[in-house]
Amino acid sequence: MDPEFKPFTVPSFTPEQQQALHSKLDAAIFPNELEQDVGWSYGAPTWAVQNMIKEWLNYDFEEARKEMNQWHHYRTQIDGLKIHFVHEPSPQPDAIPILLLHGWPSSFYEFHKIIAPLRDGDDGNQDTETTWDETRKSSFSRLQAFHVVVPSLPGFGFSEAPKKPGYGVAKMAYIVNQLMIKLGYTRYVLHGGDWGAIIGKWIATRYSDHCRAFHTNLPFSLPPLPTPRNLIFYPFKIAKFFGSLVLGFDRVYGQGKTKLGGATFANAEWNYDCGYRAIQGTRPYTLAFGLTDSPIGLLAWLLEKYHEWTYHLPEKQDTEALPETITPHEFLTQVTLYWMTNTISSSIRIYYECLHQKEIFKVVFPRVKVPVAVCAFAHDISRLPRDWLETSTNLHQYSEMISGGHFPALEENTLLQHDLQRFGQLLKSKQLLP
């Protein structure tokens, strides 16, 4: 290992930190609420936050720490920042380097259930009969292995927070691409969701000499507009798109195939779910005081997202805080990583940088020319029709899932893992990884 890569160990809470956290949790002051039950429409309700506070008071970070420290952690200097990452090389001789990029409000821990199976090329030791398409699984003799790299984005978790303005999508993309090059992975596959998908598309379109294939559950692409290329190759898809503007997306593309939750950054009149983006994109400092000083405020802010962006059975949508696929321990590990590293403020600044640098437009417009795989989960915040993806990307694999949401590595880890392994094997079989 290069001497520039310093081994890192996930630290414990000190007794003083633990006492301070419990003191704040024990002294909770709850907000005034309406008398009638309004579900989650106004945000996280008190009953859900109260229950999670009780869980946090009994939560043992050492359990999560023990699991995380089974992996090889390092920190290295890139662009003047100490960048944390997990690096798990595969023992398999035909392994493919893969970069897994998390988003917000998440961390490298989001991938804790798929790191080892991807590294080893196994099935995760789980029953796959109900979650994996056996016809696809049997099309390859075994599952693909990967050299797994999972960084913490700058300002998240154990990666140092930027001290200067400007660290938006472009700079984050530069840093994680440089990390892969420093590790010797000059040709790699990338998977990303949320900001990992946005940064991932930037890398796939700007650093395609290194990022040779792109897998995502959250594509950011244009519809089939009448560009010269689309007019030549996809005239029917163009007509279909303009027809959908009259008849409706559901009638043309199928019920629920088109969800544009990420299409507007901060227009709450158009999308009630984007208020957090408006605040974090315009006044992140002010919000950060409440989230940094109050663990309960932090917990509630993140809990709303983990409730709203995940897949619940319809009868349980309003009565459970987390879906059955995410445990309180997993959620609280994410919250605790933000709390112990004091990175909630630095993590939300990416919204400000992206908005003010107008980077979303720079992400959406370019066509992805490297091979692309899209894994569409049922309750993700955005879904695009296959037609759109075929005109705006070099689409080689498209999977639709009947469950799962915005955090598939936590919610439906086996589905995501197998989709990645299938894509890796496809790339190998078609010799698409020069």
Secondary structure, 3 states (H helix, E strand, C coil): CCCCCEEECCCCCCHHHHHHHHHHHHCCCCCCCCCCCCCCCCCCCHHHHHHHHHHHHCCCHHHHHHHHCCCCEEEEEECCEEEEEEEECCCCCCCEEEEEECCCCCCHHHHCCCHHHHHHCCCCCCCCCCCCCHHHHCCCCCCCCEEEEEECCCCCCCCCCCCCCCCCHHHHHHHHHHHHHHCCCCCEEEEECCHHHHHHHHHHHHCCCCEEEEEECCCCCCCCCCCHHHHHHCHHHHHHHHHHHHHCHHHHHCCCCCEECCCCCCCCCCCHHHHHHHHHHHCHHHHHHHHHHCHHHHHHHHHHHHHHCCCCCHHHCCCCCCCCCCCHHHHHHHHHHHHHHCCHHHHHHHHHHHHHCCHHHHHHCCCEEEEEEEEECCCCCEECCHHHHHHHEEEEEEEECCCCCCCHHHHCHHHHHHHHHHHHHHHHHCCCCC
